[in-house]
Amino acid sequence: MMAPATALDSPDFLVRSREDVISLCNGMKEQGVPLSISFSCINSVAASSLMFVDPHSNTLLLEYSPQWQRIQHTMDMHHDIHHGNTDYSTMLECAYEDSKIKFQSCKGTIADLNGTTVVGLDIPGFMWRFQRRRDRRHKVSGLKVTLNLGFLDADAEVADLGMGGIGVVACDRAVRLEMGEVLHDCAISLPGVGQIIVDLTVRHQSSDQMTTGSDVNLIGCQFTGLSDSTRQLIAHYVDALADS
């Protein structure tokens, strides 16, 4: 029996022309578009960007980040455990020209380019291109955020998450925030991504009561001044929530 067709199988989402694939790669390189890179068999994501596109050698060179060293070490350990029988690949995603671009390549090779450490990948044979979803919040569970209140840190539970911000539940009734207040260097741990540091602007706050009878604060926050790489890592996680 054939597996049911999915959006990834639809020709409406496929970019198969090598000329178009290279053109997209060059455009992403020229604009410095941040990429999120996930790895098969390893629950880990790295942030990077394209530095060089060489159609003649069929090579993409990507910016190297400290995450690569940790991930490479984990992949090598898995390789040893499986006696060299594990075949790894990478999946790359980004937002480009109002679309979500997604493509797969090889494991990647760390190399030196004129004194700069880079990661080399094969140019993919095709890409997927999807229309970007509008920003919307997704309900989450088990996700924690540490709110930096200046004089103390307060741990809270993330109730929902989107590209624009988060809704959090603070069980400490002493936590009272003003609308427009900015909380700098708050920490969110995203599964597979790791800890990201963000600034949050308080947009609203209200009180509620849980079924257990305990009082909680509901706080709606907007992301402020996100770096491109952090924004792409959040986008990667949010897309996974939307697809689940």
CORDA-V435213 format. One record per helix or strand. SS is the DSSP state (H for helix, E for strand). FROM is the first residue (numbers start at 1). TO is the last residue. Records with the same first field share a line. If there is no record, write none. Layout:
BEGIN
SS: FROM-TO ; FROM-TO
END
This chain:
BEGIN
H: 7-9 ; 11-13 ; 18-31 ; 66-81 ; 228-243
E: 14-15 ; 34-39 ; 42-54 ; 59-63 ; 89-96 ; 99-106 ; 109-113 ; 116-122 ; 127-131 ; 138-139 ; 144-148 ; 153-161 ; 165-170 ; 182-190 ; 194-209 ; 215-224
END
